[in-house]
Every structure is written in structure tokens, then in C-alpha cells.
Amino acid sequence: MENTTVARNVFQDGPHLLAALLCEAVLEEKDGKKSAIRIMDRVTLMLSATTQGDGPLPALPHLTITPTLLLRLKKGKGPDRFTLRIELVSEGGIQKGPSHSQTVMLEGGPDRGYDLVLSMRLEFDQEGLYWINVYLDQYLLTRVPLRIVFLIQRTMVPTPDEPKRPIH
């Protein structure tokens, strides 16, 4: 008989993650149902730059976005109380800006839940892949990806010492 060890998922009994996403807004109807509007995992900033010849491009601008993070948890048989922590990290694992932390209470039966609707202000000075890490107590529950892309349309003007070409 083969000896195998199965690692126990720390969230096997709950809380269970139903949704983790970024969007422009979350609407809540009178009956308590929520709608995520314009779900996003990529932000593209179009830039125009004029350079002399093939000279260097100007520094990239500072980009600030204000998405909403929607997390939906169900209690399961997990604990009633835990600390929820959210942090933004770069592709290289460097934390960008402050983290958000709060205590969450999951009361009632296993089908009862908790929705977090968090308006965020995220700042970027480089393009790349970023992650919003979601922790319950000290355990990583999930990661929400966000790719930042700067698309640059370059217009080159001749340098003052470059000879002008005749137009035919």
C-alpha cells in the first residue's frame, strides 16, 4: 500500500470564497442583491509622446485608479471571527501602498455570509502585473490579478541638426 499524505486545506471547513473581483462599482438593490458593474482585470492607459528623432521617451506618468473590490464569503463550518487583510503587491512581491485590515464576523448557519465592498485608491508608476492578496488571519485566501498597461503613441519630430528631406 502506498503511503501518501494529503495536505489539509486550512479553509476546507470555511469560510468559503464565492467571489473575489475588481469592478468599477457595486450596486445593491432594495432586496439586498448585489451587481458588479464593469468587472476588470486590466487597465490600459493610452499616452501620446513627441520626441526629437528616436530620442528617449518621457517618464511614464503616475496612474491612479479607483476600483471597487467585491469579496463574498460563506461561513461554512469555519470560525465566526477572523481578521481580513488586503494588500496590493507587484509581480515581484513588493507591497505597494498600505494594506487594509478589518475584523469580520460570520454569524448564523453555514449558508450565511459576508460581503465586503471596498472602494480602493490604487496608484501605479510602472506597468506590469499586480496582485491584490486577500488574507484571512495569516492565511492567503486568494489573489485577484490586475494588469496595468501603458500604450504609447510616439510622434517623432526631426532634430534641429537633421537635414530636411525634399518632398517629391
N, C-alpha and C positions, 0 to 999 in steps of 0.2 A: 504494500500500500504506500502510495506517495505521500510524503509529509509536506503539506502546503500550509502557509499562513496567509490569511486574508486580513488586510488592514481594515479596521473598522472606521467607517466614515463618521467623523465627530458629529455630523448633522443627520445621521441616519434616522434618529427619532424626532428630529425637528429642532428648530424651526425649519420649514421648507420654503425654498425660494420659488415664487411663482413668476415674478417679473423683475428685471433689472435693466433699465434703459434710459437713454437720454432723449429728450424731445424739446420742442420749443415751448410747449405749455401742456398742462394737465387740467382738463375741465372736470368739475364734479357736478353732477346733476342733483336735483332735489331728492331723488331716491338713493343717493349715495354712490351711484355707479360712476366710475371714472373713465375718461377717454384721454389717451395720449395723442397729442397733435404734433404732426411732423417729426416722427422719430428720426434720430440722426446718429450716425457713427462716423461721419466725415464732414469736415468744414473746409471749403475751398475759398481762398481769398484771391481775387484777380487784381493784379498790380500792373501799372504801366511805368516803364522806366526809359528815360532818354539818356544815352551815353555818347561820349565822343569816341568815334571809331568803335573798336572792340574792347574799350576800357572796362574796368570793373563795374559791376552793378552797385547801386547804393545799398546801404544796410537795409535789411528787411525791417518792416515796421513791427510795432508791438500790437498784437491782436488780442482783443478782449471779447469773449462771448458770454452770453448769459443763458445757458440751457437749464432745463429742469430735469432733475434725476427722479425717476419713479422706481421705488422698490416696493414689492408686495410680498409679504411673508405670511405663512400659515403656521400656527403653533405646533401642530402635531403633538407628540408626547414630550417635546423638549421643555426646557426651563421656562418659567414665567417671566424672568427678568434677565436682561443682558445689556452689555454696552455695545452700541452700534458705532463704528468708526468708519469714516470715508476719507480717502486721500487720493490725490492725483499724483501719478508718478510718470516719469518719462520712460521711453523704451529701455534706457539703460538702468532703470530702477531708482532714479534720483527723485525724491519728493519735491513737487512743485507747489509752493504755497502752503498755507496752513491746512490741517485736517479738520474735519467736522466730527464731533463726538456727542452722543446723547444716550441716555438710558431709555430702553424700550421695555414696556410691559405688555406681555401677551396673556390676556386673561380669557377665561372660558375654556370651551372644549377644543379638541384638536383641529376642528374646522374653522376656528376663529382666527382672525389675522390682524395684521398691522400694515398700513400703507404709509410709506414715507414719500412725501412730495417736497423736494428740496430745491429751491431756486439757488443756482450756483453762479458765481462770477469767476470765470477761468481766464487766465492770462498766459499768452504764449509769445515767445520771441524767436522760436525756431519751429520749422515744420517737422513732422515725424509722427510716430505712433505713440499715443499716451494711453494710460490705463487709469480708470477710476476703480481703486481697490475698495471692496466692501468687507469689513471685518465684523464678526460677532465675537465679543470678548477678544481674545487674542488670536482667533482663528479666521483665516481668509475664507469668506463665503463664496465670493465671486469677483470677477473683474469685468468692467464694461470698457470696451475699446473706443477710442476716439482718434481718428487720423486728421492731422492738420496739414493742409497743402497750400503752398503759395505758388500760384501760376503767374509768371512774369511775362508780359508782352514788352519786348525790347525794341526801341527805336534808336537807330544809330545815326548820328549826325557826323559829318566829316570833321576831323581835327583841323585847327587853323593852318597847319603846315602841310596838309594833304592836298596834292594837286587836284584841281577840278577836272572832271572828265567831260569832254564835249558831248552834247546831246545830238544824236543822229536822227 
